[in-house]
């Protein structure tokens, strides 16, 4: 995780004191937009996680366009989020 933080020069590593788990979190939208998304555009995620990444990019695009500042935008983001990860339906 430290290598990711160093590579992108952003984010924080948060250690869980109760479990042997660490999280790497990026809070600044500009870091996500300018560093993380371009990296995965150049080196695409493979497999089913690519679908979650594409949803992630869609939410970032909505936020870039300030759609998240409206109730309709928030509802759209919630809809996208609901189908990510374990909520994904493969029918």
PDB file of N, CA, C and O in Angstrom:
ATOM      1  N   UNK A   1       0.824  -1.193   0.000  1.00  0.00           N
ATOM      2  CA  UNK A   1       0.000   0.000   0.000  1.00  0.00           C
ATOM      3  C   UNK A   1       0.870   1.260   0.000  1.00  0.00           C
ATOM      4  O   UNK A   1       0.556   2.257  -0.650  1.00  0.00           O
ATOM      5  N   UNK A   2       1.945   1.183   0.731  1.00  0.00           N
ATOM      6  CA  UNK A   2       2.839   2.337   0.768  1.00  0.00           C
ATOM      7  C   UNK A   2       3.397   2.634  -0.625  1.00  0.00           C
ATOM      8  O   UNK A   2       3.596   3.794  -0.982  1.00  0.00           O
ATOM      9  N   UNK A   3       3.647   1.588  -1.404  1.00  0.00           N
ATOM     10  CA  UNK A   3       4.129   1.790  -2.771  1.00  0.00           C
ATOM     11  C   UNK A   3       3.100   2.518  -3.627  1.00  0.00           C
ATOM     12  O   UNK A   3       3.462   3.369  -4.440  1.00  0.00           O
ATOM     13  N   UNK A   4       1.822   2.193  -3.453  1.00  0.00           N
ATOM     14  CA  UNK A   4       0.767   2.909  -4.176  1.00  0.00           C
ATOM     15  C   UNK A   4       0.748   4.375  -3.774  1.00  0.00           C
ATOM     16  O   UNK A   4       0.678   5.264  -4.622  1.00  0.00           O
ATOM     17  N   UNK A   5       0.811   4.613  -2.474  1.00  0.00           N
ATOM     18  CA  UNK A   5       0.802   5.989  -1.990  1.00  0.00           C
ATOM     19  C   UNK A   5       1.988   6.762  -2.553  1.00  0.00           C
ATOM     20  O   UNK A   5       1.844   7.911  -2.971  1.00  0.00           O
ATOM     21  N   UNK A   6       3.147   6.138  -2.563  1.00  0.00           N
ATOM     22  CA  UNK A   6       4.338   6.796  -3.100  1.00  0.00           C
ATOM     23  C   UNK A   6       4.226   7.009  -4.605  1.00  0.00           C
ATOM     24  O   UNK A   6       4.596   8.070  -5.108  1.00  0.00           O
ATOM     25  N   UNK A   7       3.724   6.020  -5.322  1.00  0.00           N
ATOM     26  CA  UNK A   7       3.612   6.110  -6.772  1.00  0.00           C
ATOM     27  C   UNK A   7       2.702   7.254  -7.189  1.00  0.00           C
ATOM     28  O   UNK A   7       3.061   8.068  -8.039  1.00  0.00           O
ATOM     29  N   UNK A   8       1.511   7.310  -6.580  1.00  0.00           N
ATOM     30  CA  UNK A   8       0.557   8.351  -6.952  1.00  0.00           C
ATOM     31  C   UNK A   8       0.774   9.651  -6.182  1.00  0.00           C
ATOM     32  O   UNK A   8       0.182  10.676  -6.520  1.00  0.00           O
ATOM     33  N   UNK A   9       1.605   9.618  -5.166  1.00  0.00           N
ATOM     34  CA  UNK A   9       1.893  10.806  -4.364  1.00  0.00           C
ATOM     35  C   UNK A   9       0.599  11.447  -3.837  1.00  0.00           C
ATOM     36  O   UNK A   9       0.400  12.659  -3.917  1.00  0.00           O
ATOM     37  N   UNK A  10      -0.266  10.583  -3.296  1.00  0.00           N
ATOM     38  CA  UNK A  10      -1.516  11.077  -2.724  1.00  0.00           C
ATOM     39  C   UNK A  10      -2.115   9.991  -1.850  1.00  0.00           C
ATOM     40  O   UNK A  10      -1.643   8.855  -1.837  1.00  0.00           O
ATOM     41  N   UNK A  11      -3.147  10.349  -1.129  1.00  0.00           N
ATOM     42  CA  UNK A  11      -3.885   9.388  -0.329  1.00  0.00           C
ATOM     43  C   UNK A  11      -3.295   9.168   1.050  1.00  0.00           C
ATOM     44  O   UNK A  11      -2.247   9.709   1.404  1.00  0.00           O
ATOM     45  N   UNK A  12      -4.003   8.356   1.811  1.00  0.00           N
ATOM     46  CA  UNK A  12      -3.607   8.002   3.167  1.00  0.00           C
ATOM     47  C   UNK A  12      -3.740   6.504   3.363  1.00  0.00           C
ATOM     48  O   UNK A  12      -4.612   5.864   2.774  1.00  0.00           O
ATOM     49  N   UNK A  13      -2.882   5.958   4.182  1.00  0.00           N
ATOM     50  CA  UNK A  13      -2.971   4.555   4.566  1.00  0.00           C
ATOM     51  C   UNK A  13      -3.516   4.518   5.980  1.00  0.00           C
ATOM     52  O   UNK A  13      -2.962   5.130   6.893  1.00  0.00           O
ATOM     53  N   UNK A  14      -4.603   3.795   6.144  1.00  0.00           N
ATOM     54  CA  UNK A  14      -5.254   3.704   7.437  1.00  0.00           C
ATOM     55  C   UNK A  14      -5.173   2.258   7.906  1.00  0.00           C
ATOM     56  O   UNK A  14      -5.623   1.341   7.219  1.00  0.00           O
ATOM     57  N   UNK A  15      -4.593   2.070   9.085  1.00  0.00           N
ATOM     58  CA  UNK A  15      -4.453   0.726   9.654  1.00  0.00           C
ATOM     59  C   UNK A  15      -5.584   0.479  10.636  1.00  0.00           C
ATOM     60  O   UNK A  15      -5.943   1.351  11.427  1.00  0.00           O
ATOM     61  N   UNK A  16      -6.136  -0.719  10.574  1.00  0.00           N
ATOM     62  CA  UNK A  16      -7.172  -1.140  11.504  1.00  0.00           C
ATOM     63  C   UNK A  16      -6.490  -1.723  12.731  1.00  0.00           C
ATOM     64  O   UNK A  16      -5.734  -2.688  12.623  1.00  0.00           O
ATOM     65  N   UNK A  17      -6.753  -1.145  13.896  1.00  0.00           N
ATOM     66  CA  UNK A  17      -6.079  -1.597  15.116  1.00  0.00           C
ATOM     67  C   UNK A  17      -6.621  -2.935  15.625  1.00  0.00           C
ATOM     68  O   UNK A  17      -5.977  -3.592  16.444  1.00  0.00           O
ATOM     69  N   UNK A  18      -7.798  -3.341  15.148  1.00  0.00           N
ATOM     70  CA  UNK A  18      -8.412  -4.573  15.627  1.00  0.00           C
ATOM     71  C   UNK A  18      -8.184  -5.762  14.695  1.00  0.00           C
ATOM     72  O   UNK A  18      -8.342  -6.913  15.101  1.00  0.00           O
ATOM     73  N   UNK A  19      -7.817  -5.484  13.457  1.00  0.00           N
ATOM     74  CA  UNK A  19      -7.631  -6.548  12.468  1.00  0.00           C
ATOM     75  C   UNK A  19      -6.372  -6.260  11.662  1.00  0.00           C
ATOM     76  O   UNK A  19      -5.937  -5.111  11.581  1.00  0.00           O
ATOM     77  N   UNK A  20      -5.785  -7.286  11.070  1.00  0.00           N
ATOM     78  CA  UNK A  20      -4.597  -7.052  10.238  1.00  0.00           C
ATOM     79  C   UNK A  20      -4.999  -6.565   8.833  1.00  0.00           C
ATOM     80  O   UNK A  20      -4.761  -7.238   7.830  1.00  0.00           O
ATOM     81  N   UNK A  21      -5.609  -5.387   8.800  1.00  0.00           N
ATOM     82  CA  UNK A  21      -6.132  -4.817   7.557  1.00  0.00           C
ATOM     83  C   UNK A  21      -5.649  -3.376   7.432  1.00  0.00           C
ATOM     84  O   UNK A  21      -5.578  -2.643   8.419  1.00  0.00           O
ATOM     85  N   UNK A  22      -5.322  -2.987   6.213  1.00  0.00           N
ATOM     86  CA  UNK A  22      -5.033  -1.582   5.935  1.00  0.00           C
ATOM     87  C   UNK A  22      -5.880  -1.138   4.750  1.00  0.00           C
ATOM     88  O   UNK A  22      -6.191  -1.931   3.862  1.00  0.00           O
ATOM     89  N   UNK A  23      -6.244   0.122   4.748  1.00  0.00           N
ATOM     90  CA  UNK A  23      -6.976   0.735   3.650  1.00  0.00           C
ATOM     91  C   UNK A  23      -6.116   1.832   3.052  1.00  0.00           C
ATOM     92  O   UNK A  23      -5.397   2.535   3.762  1.00  0.00           O
ATOM     93  N   UNK A  24      -6.197   1.968   1.754  1.00  0.00           N
ATOM     94  CA  UNK A  24      -5.565   3.077   1.052  1.00  0.00           C
ATOM     95  C   UNK A  24      -6.707   3.933   0.532  1.00  0.00           C
ATOM     96  O   UNK A  24      -7.487   3.493  -0.313  1.00  0.00           O
ATOM     97  N   UNK A  25      -6.803   5.156   1.038  1.00  0.00           N
ATOM     98  CA  UNK A  25      -7.913   6.031   0.686  1.00  0.00           C
ATOM     99  C   UNK A  25      -7.393   7.316   0.061  1.00  0.00           C
ATOM    100  O   UNK A  25      -6.438   7.929   0.538  1.00  0.00           O
ATOM    101  N   UNK A  26      -8.047   7.696  -1.009  1.00  0.00           N
ATOM    102  CA  UNK A  26      -7.741   8.959  -1.677  1.00  0.00           C
ATOM    103  C   UNK A  26      -8.976   9.833  -1.537  1.00  0.00           C
ATOM    104  O   UNK A  26     -10.068   9.451  -1.958  1.00  0.00           O
ATOM    105  N   UNK A  27      -8.801  10.997  -0.948  1.00  0.00           N
ATOM    106  CA  UNK A  27      -9.925  11.871  -0.648  1.00  0.00           C
ATOM    107  C   UNK A  27     -10.093  13.013  -1.650  1.00  0.00           C
ATOM    108  O   UNK A  27     -11.210  13.480  -1.874  1.00  0.00           O
ATOM    109  N   UNK A  28      -9.013  13.458  -2.244  1.00  0.00           N
ATOM    110  CA  UNK A  28      -9.096  14.602  -3.151  1.00  0.00           C
ATOM    111  C   UNK A  28      -9.571  14.145  -4.530  1.00  0.00           C
ATOM    112  O   UNK A  28      -8.961  13.281  -5.160  1.00  0.00           O
ATOM    113  N   UNK A  29     -10.668  14.743  -4.980  1.00  0.00           N
ATOM    114  CA  UNK A  29     -11.214  14.386  -6.287  1.00  0.00           C
ATOM    115  C   UNK A  29     -10.186  14.611  -7.387  1.00  0.00           C
ATOM    116  O   UNK A  29     -10.106  13.824  -8.330  1.00  0.00           O
ATOM    117  N   UNK A  30      -9.407  15.667  -7.277  1.00  0.00           N
ATOM    118  CA  UNK A  30      -8.415  15.955  -8.313  1.00  0.00           C
ATOM    119  C   UNK A  30      -7.386  14.828  -8.420  1.00  0.00           C
ATOM    120  O   UNK A  30      -6.923  14.527  -9.520  1.00  0.00           O
ATOM    121  N   UNK A  31      -7.023  14.206  -7.310  1.00  0.00           N
ATOM    122  CA  UNK A  31      -6.085  13.077  -7.355  1.00  0.00           C
ATOM    123  C   UNK A  31      -6.702  11.876  -8.059  1.00  0.00           C
ATOM    124  O   UNK A  31      -6.035  11.194  -8.837  1.00  0.00           O
ATOM    125  N   UNK A  32      -7.967  11.623  -7.785  1.00  0.00           N
ATOM    126  CA  UNK A  32      -8.660  10.525  -8.455  1.00  0.00           C
ATOM    127  C   UNK A  32      -8.761  10.815  -9.951  1.00  0.00           C
ATOM    128  O   UNK A  32      -8.458   9.963 -10.786  1.00  0.00           O
ATOM    129  N   UNK A  33      -9.188  12.023 -10.269  1.00  0.00           N
ATOM    130  CA  UNK A  33      -9.408  12.409 -11.664  1.00  0.00           C
ATOM    131  C   UNK A  33      -8.109  12.505 -12.458  1.00  0.00           C
ATOM    132  O   UNK A  33      -8.057  12.093 -13.617  1.00  0.00           O
ATOM    133  N   UNK A  34      -7.074  13.041 -11.847  1.00  0.00           N
ATOM    134  CA  UNK A  34      -5.834  13.331 -12.575  1.00  0.00           C
ATOM    135  C   UNK A  34      -4.773  12.242 -12.475  1.00  0.00           C
ATOM    136  O   UNK A  34      -3.847  12.210 -13.285  1.00  0.00           O
ATOM    137  N   UNK A  35      -4.891  11.351 -11.493  1.00  0.00           N
ATOM    138  CA  UNK A  35      -3.849  10.342 -11.292  1.00  0.00           C
ATOM    139  C   UNK A  35      -4.366   8.913 -11.421  1.00  0.00           C
ATOM    140  O   UNK A  35      -3.823   8.120 -12.190  1.00  0.00           O
ATOM    141  N   UNK A  36      -5.407   8.589 -10.675  1.00  0.00           N
ATOM    142  CA  UNK A  36      -5.874   7.206 -10.608  1.00  0.00           C
ATOM    143  C   UNK A  36      -6.581   6.782 -11.898  1.00  0.00           C
ATOM    144  O   UNK A  36      -6.237   5.757 -12.488  1.00  0.00           O
ATOM    145  N   UNK A  37      -7.557   7.560 -12.328  1.00  0.00           N
ATOM    146  CA  UNK A  37      -8.302   7.184 -13.535  1.00  0.00           C
ATOM    147  C   UNK A  37      -7.390   7.110 -14.756  1.00  0.00           C
ATOM    148  O   UNK A  37      -7.489   6.143 -15.511  1.00  0.00           O
ATOM    149  N   UNK A  38      -6.505   8.082 -14.988  1.00  0.00           N
ATOM    150  CA  UNK A  38      -5.603   7.942 -16.146  1.00  0.00           C
ATOM    151  C   UNK A  38      -4.707   6.696 -16.078  1.00  0.00           C
ATOM    152  O   UNK A  38      -4.405   6.093 -17.108  1.00  0.00           O
ATOM    153  N   UNK A  39      -4.285   6.314 -14.871  1.00  0.00           N
ATOM    154  CA  UNK A  39      -3.468   5.109 -14.731  1.00  0.00           C
ATOM    155  C   UNK A  39      -4.236   3.885 -15.217  1.00  0.00           C
ATOM    156  O   UNK A  39      -3.712   3.074 -15.981  1.00  0.00           O
ATOM    157  N   UNK A  40      -5.488   3.759 -14.763  1.00  0.00           N
ATOM    158  CA  UNK A  40      -6.265   2.589 -15.150  1.00  0.00           C
ATOM    159  C   UNK A  40      -6.819   2.679 -16.568  1.00  0.00           C
ATOM    160  O   UNK A  40      -7.264   1.674 -17.122  1.00  0.00           O
ATOM    161  N   UNK A  41      -6.797   3.855 -17.153  1.00  0.00           N
ATOM    162  CA  UNK A  41      -7.102   3.964 -18.584  1.00  0.00           C
ATOM    163  C   UNK A  41      -5.930   3.396 -19.393  1.00  0.00           C
ATOM    164  O   UNK A  41      -6.122   2.735 -20.414  1.00  0.00           O
ATOM    165  N   UNK A  42      -4.723   3.670 -18.915  1.00  0.00           N
ATOM    166  CA  UNK A  42      -3.523   3.183 -19.596  1.00  0.00           C
ATOM    167  C   UNK A  42      -3.291   1.696 -19.349  1.00  0.00           C
ATOM    168  O   UNK A  42      -2.860   0.971 -20.246  1.00  0.00           O
ATOM    169  N   UNK A  43      -3.578   1.243 -18.126  1.00  0.00           N
ATOM    170  CA  UNK A  43      -3.386  -0.157 -17.727  1.00  0.00           C
ATOM    171  C   UNK A  43      -4.737  -0.701 -17.244  1.00  0.00           C
ATOM    172  O   UNK A  43      -4.996  -0.735 -16.041  1.00  0.00           O
ATOM    173  N   UNK A  44      -5.593  -1.123 -18.174  1.00  0.00           N
ATOM    174  CA  UNK A  44      -6.973  -1.487 -17.824  1.00  0.00           C
ATOM    175  C   UNK A  44      -7.078  -2.650 -16.834  1.00  0.00           C
ATOM    176  O   UNK A  44      -6.295  -3.600 -16.858  1.00  0.00           O
ATOM    177  N   UNK A  45      -8.066  -2.528 -15.980  1.00  0.00           N
ATOM    178  CA  UNK A  45      -8.418  -3.606 -15.068  1.00  0.00           C
ATOM    179  C   UNK A  45      -9.060  -4.717 -15.896  1.00  0.00           C
ATOM    180  O   UNK A  45      -9.843  -4.449 -16.808  1.00  0.00           O
ATOM    181  N   UNK A  46      -8.727  -5.946 -15.578  1.00  0.00           N
ATOM    182  CA  UNK A  46      -9.253  -7.100 -16.293  1.00  0.00           C
ATOM    183  C   UNK A  46     -10.348  -7.769 -15.473  1.00  0.00           C
ATOM    184  O   UNK A  46     -10.420  -7.594 -14.257  1.00  0.00           O
ATOM    185  N   UNK A  47     -11.178  -8.519 -16.133  1.00  0.00           N
ATOM    186  CA  UNK A  47     -12.188  -9.313 -15.450  1.00  0.00           C
ATOM    187  C   UNK A  47     -13.388  -8.496 -15.010  1.00  0.00           C
ATOM    188  O   UNK A  47     -13.624  -7.386 -15.488  1.00  0.00           O
ATOM    189  N   UNK A  48     -14.133  -9.071 -14.094  1.00  0.00           N
ATOM    190  CA  UNK A  48     -15.393  -8.487 -13.660  1.00  0.00           C
ATOM    191  C   UNK A  48     -15.195  -7.135 -12.953  1.00  0.00           C
ATOM    192  O   UNK A  48     -16.086  -6.287 -12.996  1.00  0.00           O
ATOM    193  N   UNK A  49     -14.062  -6.929 -12.317  1.00  0.00           N
ATOM    194  CA  UNK A  49     -13.812  -5.655 -11.621  1.00  0.00           C
ATOM    195  C   UNK A  49     -13.776  -4.483 -12.592  1.00  0.00           C
ATOM    196  O   UNK A  49     -13.944  -3.333 -12.185  1.00  0.00           O
ATOM    197  N   UNK A  50     -13.557  -4.764 -13.867  1.00  0.00           N
ATOM    198  CA  UNK A  50     -13.576  -3.689 -14.868  1.00  0.00           C
ATOM    199  C   UNK A  50     -14.943  -3.010 -14.900  1.00  0.00           C
ATOM    200  O   UNK A  50     -15.028  -1.797 -15.096  1.00  0.00           O
ATOM    201  N   UNK A  51     -16.009  -3.782 -14.710  1.00  0.00           N
ATOM    202  CA  UNK A  51     -17.351  -3.203 -14.696  1.00  0.00           C
ATOM    203  C   UNK A  51     -17.508  -2.225 -13.541  1.00  0.00           C
ATOM    204  O   UNK A  51     -18.115  -1.166 -13.704  1.00  0.00           O
ATOM    205  N   UNK A  52     -16.972  -2.567 -12.385  1.00  0.00           N
ATOM    206  CA  UNK A  52     -17.018  -1.653 -11.236  1.00  0.00           C
ATOM    207  C   UNK A  52     -16.184  -0.409 -11.522  1.00  0.00           C
ATOM    208  O   UNK A  52     -16.578   0.701 -11.162  1.00  0.00           O
ATOM    209  N   UNK A  53     -15.039  -0.591 -12.165  1.00  0.00           N
ATOM    210  CA  UNK A  53     -14.202   0.548 -12.514  1.00  0.00           C
ATOM    211  C   UNK A  53     -14.940   1.487 -13.474  1.00  0.00           C
ATOM    212  O   UNK A  53     -14.877   2.706 -13.317  1.00  0.00           O
ATOM    213  N   UNK A  54     -15.628   0.934 -14.451  1.00  0.00           N
ATOM    214  CA  UNK A  54     -16.369   1.772 -15.398  1.00  0.00           C
ATOM    215  C   UNK A  54     -17.480   2.543 -14.690  1.00  0.00           C
ATOM    216  O   UNK A  54     -17.734   3.703 -15.015  1.00  0.00           O
ATOM    217  N   UNK A  55     -18.145   1.906 -13.723  1.00  0.00           N
ATOM    218  CA  UNK A  55     -19.137   2.622 -12.916  1.00  0.00           C
ATOM    219  C   UNK A  55     -18.477   3.729 -12.094  1.00  0.00           C
ATOM    220  O   UNK A  55     -19.009   4.833 -11.982  1.00  0.00           O
ATOM    221  N   UNK A  56     -17.324   3.423 -11.528  1.00  0.00           N
ATOM    222  CA  UNK A  56     -16.554   4.407 -10.767  1.00  0.00           C
ATOM    223  C   UNK A  56     -16.236   5.622 -11.648  1.00  0.00           C
ATOM    224  O   UNK A  56     -16.365   6.764 -11.208  1.00  0.00           O
ATOM    225  N   UNK A  57     -15.825   5.369 -12.875  1.00  0.00           N
ATOM    226  CA  UNK A  57     -15.518   6.457 -13.818  1.00  0.00           C
ATOM    227  C   UNK A  57     -16.769   7.262 -14.155  1.00  0.00           C
ATOM    228  O   UNK A  57     -16.708   8.483 -14.299  1.00  0.00           O
ATOM    229  N   UNK A  58     -17.887   6.583 -14.280  1.00  0.00           N
ATOM    230  CA  UNK A  58     -19.149   7.274 -14.565  1.00  0.00           C
ATOM    231  C   UNK A  58     -19.503   8.226 -13.423  1.00  0.00           C
ATOM    232  O   UNK A  58     -19.920   9.358 -13.668  1.00  0.00           O
ATOM    233  N   UNK A  59     -19.342   7.779 -12.186  1.00  0.00           N
ATOM    234  CA  UNK A  59     -19.607   8.645 -11.035  1.00  0.00           C
ATOM    235  C   UNK A  59     -18.634   9.824 -11.029  1.00  0.00           C
ATOM    236  O   UNK A  59     -19.033  10.956 -10.756  1.00  0.00           O
ATOM    237  N   UNK A  60     -17.373   9.568 -11.326  1.00  0.00           N
ATOM    238  CA  UNK A  60     -16.388  10.657 -11.377  1.00  0.00           C
ATOM    239  C   UNK A  60     -16.773  11.677 -12.449  1.00  0.00           C
ATOM    240  O   UNK A  60     -16.620  12.882 -12.249  1.00  0.00           O
ATOM    241  N   UNK A  61     -17.270  11.192 -13.576  1.00  0.00           N
ATOM    242  CA  UNK A  61     -17.705  12.101 -14.643  1.00  0.00           C
ATOM    243  C   UNK A  61     -18.896  12.944 -14.188  1.00  0.00           C
ATOM    244  O   UNK A  61     -18.956  14.144 -14.457  1.00  0.00           O
ATOM    245  N   UNK A  62     -19.840  12.307 -13.500  1.00  0.00           N
ATOM    246  CA  UNK A  62     -20.988  13.053 -12.973  1.00  0.00           C
ATOM    247  C   UNK A  62     -20.529  14.132 -11.996  1.00  0.00           C
ATOM    248  O   UNK A  62     -21.026  15.258 -12.020  1.00  0.00           O
ATOM    249  N   UNK A  63     -19.585  13.779 -11.146  1.00  0.00           N
ATOM    250  CA  UNK A  63     -19.074  14.747 -10.179  1.00  0.00           C
ATOM    251  C   UNK A  63     -18.306  15.870 -10.870  1.00  0.00           C
ATOM    252  O   UNK A  63     -18.427  17.033 -10.487  1.00  0.00           O
ATOM    253  N   UNK A  64     -17.526  15.527 -11.876  1.00  0.00           N
ATOM    254  CA  UNK A  64     -16.787  16.546 -12.634  1.00  0.00           C
ATOM    255  C   UNK A  64     -17.754  17.571 -13.237  1.00  0.00           C
ATOM    256  O   UNK A  64     -17.451  18.762 -13.314  1.00  0.00           O
ATOM    257  N   UNK A  65     -18.923  17.078 -13.661  1.00  0.00           N
ATOM    258  CA  UNK A  65     -19.941  17.942 -14.265  1.00  0.00           C
ATOM    259  C   UNK A  65     -20.905  18.534 -13.236  1.00  0.00           C
ATOM    260  O   UNK A  65     -21.919  19.129 -13.598  1.00  0.00           O
ATOM    261  N   UNK A  66     -20.580  18.366 -11.947  1.00  0.00           N
ATOM    262  CA  UNK A  66     -21.341  18.942 -10.831  1.00  0.00           C
ATOM    263  C   UNK A  66     -22.761  18.390 -10.709  1.00  0.00           C
ATOM    264  O   UNK A  66     -23.606  18.999 -10.054  1.00  0.00           O
ATOM    265  N   UNK A  67     -23.026  17.253 -11.330  1.00  0.00           N
ATOM    266  CA  UNK A  67     -24.350  16.646 -11.259  1.00  0.00           C
ATOM    267  C   UNK A  67     -24.668  16.193  -9.839  1.00  0.00           C
ATOM    268  O   UNK A  67     -25.832  16.145  -9.443  1.00  0.00           O
ATOM    269  N   UNK A  68     -23.632  15.864  -9.076  1.00  0.00           N
ATOM    270  CA  UNK A  68     -23.835  15.392  -7.702  1.00  0.00           C
ATOM    271  C   UNK A  68     -24.391  16.475  -6.778  1.00  0.00           C
ATOM    272  O   UNK A  68     -24.746  16.183  -5.636  1.00  0.00           O
ATOM    273  N   UNK A  69     -24.471  17.697  -7.243  1.00  0.00           N
ATOM    274  CA  UNK A  69     -24.978  18.796  -6.422  1.00  0.00           C
ATOM    275  C   UNK A  69     -26.500  18.909  -6.490  1.00  0.00           C
ATOM    276  O   UNK A  69     -27.093  19.769  -5.839  1.00  0.00           O
ATOM    277  N   UNK A  70     -27.123  18.044  -7.273  1.00  0.00           N
ATOM    278  CA  UNK A  70     -28.583  18.033  -7.364  1.00  0.00           C
ATOM    279  C   UNK A  70     -29.109  16.728  -6.759  1.00  0.00           C
ATOM    280  O   UNK A  70     -28.384  15.737  -6.669  1.00  0.00           O
ATOM    281  N   UNK A  71     -30.357  16.744  -6.354  1.00  0.00           N
ATOM    282  CA  UNK A  71     -30.958  15.518  -5.808  1.00  0.00           C
ATOM    283  C   UNK A  71     -31.014  14.432  -6.870  1.00  0.00           C
ATOM    284  O   UNK A  71     -30.796  13.258  -6.571  1.00  0.00           O
ATOM    285  N   UNK A  72     -31.305  14.815  -8.109  1.00  0.00           N
ATOM    286  CA  UNK A  72     -31.346  13.835  -9.195  1.00  0.00           C
ATOM    287  C   UNK A  72     -29.966  13.205  -9.404  1.00  0.00           C
ATOM    288  O   UNK A  72     -29.856  12.008  -9.668  1.00  0.00           O
ATOM    289  N   UNK A  73     -28.927  14.014  -9.285  1.00  0.00           N
ATOM    290  CA  UNK A  73     -27.569  13.509  -9.420  1.00  0.00           C
ATOM    291  C   UNK A  73     -27.201  12.545  -8.305  1.00  0.00           C
ATOM    292  O   UNK A  73     -26.586  11.507  -8.547  1.00  0.00           O
ATOM    293  N   UNK A  74     -27.576  12.888  -7.097  1.00  0.00           N
ATOM    294  CA  UNK A  74     -27.320  12.002  -5.954  1.00  0.00           C
ATOM    295  C   UNK A  74     -28.058  10.680  -6.152  1.00  0.00           C
ATOM    296  O   UNK A  74     -27.511   9.611  -5.882  1.00  0.00           O
ATOM    297  N   UNK A  75     -29.295  10.759  -6.622  1.00  0.00           N
ATOM    298  CA  UNK A  75     -30.069   9.534  -6.869  1.00  0.00           C
ATOM    299  C   UNK A  75     -29.400   8.677  -7.943  1.00  0.00           C
ATOM    300  O   UNK A  75     -29.359   7.453  -7.817  1.00  0.00           O
ATOM    301  N   UNK A  76     -28.883   9.298  -8.982  1.00  0.00           N
ATOM    302  CA  UNK A  76     -28.189   8.562 -10.048  1.00  0.00           C
ATOM    303  C   UNK A  76     -26.925   7.893  -9.509  1.00  0.00           C
ATOM    304  O   UNK A  76     -26.636   6.743  -9.841  1.00  0.00           O
ATOM    305  N   UNK A  77     -26.187   8.606  -8.691  1.00  0.00           N
ATOM    306  CA  UNK A  77     -24.968   8.033  -8.103  1.00  0.00           C
ATOM    307  C   UNK A  77     -25.323   6.860  -7.184  1.00  0.00           C
ATOM    308  O   UNK A  77     -24.636   5.839  -7.197  1.00  0.00           O
ATOM    309  N   UNK A  78     -26.372   6.994  -6.400  1.00  0.00           N
ATOM    310  CA  UNK A  78     -26.806   5.890  -5.534  1.00  0.00           C
ATOM    311  C   UNK A  78     -27.201   4.673  -6.366  1.00  0.00           C
ATOM    312  O   UNK A  78     -26.905   3.539  -5.988  1.00  0.00           O
ATOM    313  N   UNK A  79     -27.858   4.902  -7.481  1.00  0.00           N
ATOM    314  CA  UNK A  79     -28.251   3.809  -8.369  1.00  0.00           C
ATOM    315  C   UNK A  79     -27.014   3.095  -8.920  1.00  0.00           C
ATOM    316  O   UNK A  79     -26.963   1.865  -8.948  1.00  0.00           O
ATOM    317  N   UNK A  80     -26.034   3.862  -9.352  1.00  0.00           N
ATOM    318  CA  UNK A  80     -24.794   3.279  -9.863  1.00  0.00           C
ATOM    319  C   UNK A  80     -24.097   2.492  -8.761  1.00  0.00           C
ATOM    320  O   UNK A  80     -23.651   1.366  -8.982  1.00  0.00           O
ATOM    321  N   UNK A  81     -24.002   3.088  -7.571  1.00  0.00           N
ATOM    322  CA  UNK A  81     -23.327   2.436  -6.446  1.00  0.00           C
ATOM    323  C   UNK A  81     -24.005   1.116  -6.072  1.00  0.00           C
ATOM    324  O   UNK A  81     -23.330   0.151  -5.711  1.00  0.00           O
ATOM    325  N   UNK A  82     -25.316   1.074  -6.156  1.00  0.00           N
ATOM    326  CA  UNK A  82     -26.049  -0.124  -5.740  1.00  0.00           C
ATOM    327  C   UNK A  82     -25.721  -1.339  -6.607  1.00  0.00           C
ATOM    328  O   UNK A  82     -25.898  -2.474  -6.165  1.00  0.00           O
ATOM    329  N   UNK A  83     -25.256  -1.123  -7.809  1.00  0.00           N
ATOM    330  CA  UNK A  83     -24.940  -2.259  -8.679  1.00  0.00           C
ATOM    331  C   UNK A  83     -23.453  -2.608  -8.688  1.00  0.00           C
ATOM    332  O   UNK A  83     -23.029  -3.505  -9.417  1.00  0.00           O
ATOM    333  N   UNK A  84     -22.675  -1.912  -7.892  1.00  0.00           N
ATOM    334  CA  UNK A  84     -21.240  -2.191  -7.835  1.00  0.00           C
ATOM    335  C   UNK A  84     -20.946  -3.306  -6.840  1.00  0.00           C
ATOM    336  O   UNK A  84     -21.716  -3.567  -5.916  1.00  0.00           O
ATOM    337  N   UNK A  85     -19.808  -3.954  -7.060  1.00  0.00           N
ATOM    338  CA  UNK A  85     -19.299  -5.017  -6.177  1.00  0.00           C
ATOM    339  C   UNK A  85     -20.335  -6.115  -5.978  1.00  0.00           C
ATOM    340  O   UNK A  85     -20.762  -6.730  -6.956  1.00  0.00           O
ATOM    341  N   UNK A  86     -20.749  -6.378  -4.749  1.00  0.00           N
ATOM    342  CA  UNK A  86     -21.664  -7.492  -4.496  1.00  0.00           C
ATOM    343  C   UNK A  86     -23.061  -7.236  -5.028  1.00  0.00           C
ATOM    344  O   UNK A  86     -23.854  -8.171  -5.145  1.00  0.00           O
ATOM    345  N   UNK A  87     -23.383  -5.988  -5.355  1.00  0.00           N
ATOM    346  CA  UNK A  87     -24.702  -5.685  -5.899  1.00  0.00           C
ATOM    347  C   UNK A  87     -24.808  -5.900  -7.397  1.00  0.00           C
ATOM    348  O   UNK A  87     -25.881  -5.716  -7.972  1.00  0.00           O
ATOM    349  N   UNK A  88     -23.723  -6.285  -8.035  1.00  0.00           N
ATOM    350  CA  UNK A  88     -23.698  -6.450  -9.492  1.00  0.00           C
ATOM    351  C   UNK A  88     -24.558  -7.636  -9.900  1.00  0.00           C
ATOM    352  O   UNK A  88     -24.457  -8.722  -9.329  1.00  0.00           O
ATOM    353  N   UNK A  89     -25.403  -7.410 -10.898  1.00  0.00           N
ATOM    354  CA  UNK A  89     -26.245  -8.459 -11.441  1.00  0.00           C
ATOM    355  C   UNK A  89     -25.694  -8.837 -12.815  1.00  0.00           C
ATOM    356  O   UNK A  89     -25.540  -7.970 -13.674  1.00  0.00           O
ATOM    357  N   UNK A  90     -25.399 -10.103 -13.032  1.00  0.00           N
ATOM    358  CA  UNK A  90     -24.777 -10.545 -14.278  1.00  0.00           C
ATOM    359  C   UNK A  90     -25.757 -11.194 -15.251  1.00  0.00           C
ATOM    360  O   UNK A  90     -25.340 -11.909 -16.162  1.00  0.00           O
ATOM    361  N   UNK A  91     -27.023 -10.958 -15.073  1.00  0.00           N
ATOM    362  CA  UNK A  91     -28.021 -11.538 -15.990  1.00  0.00           C
ATOM    363  C   UNK A  91     -27.872 -10.998 -17.392  1.00  0.00           C
ATOM    364  O   UNK A  91     -28.629 -11.380 -18.284  1.00  0.00           O
TER     365      UNK A  91
END
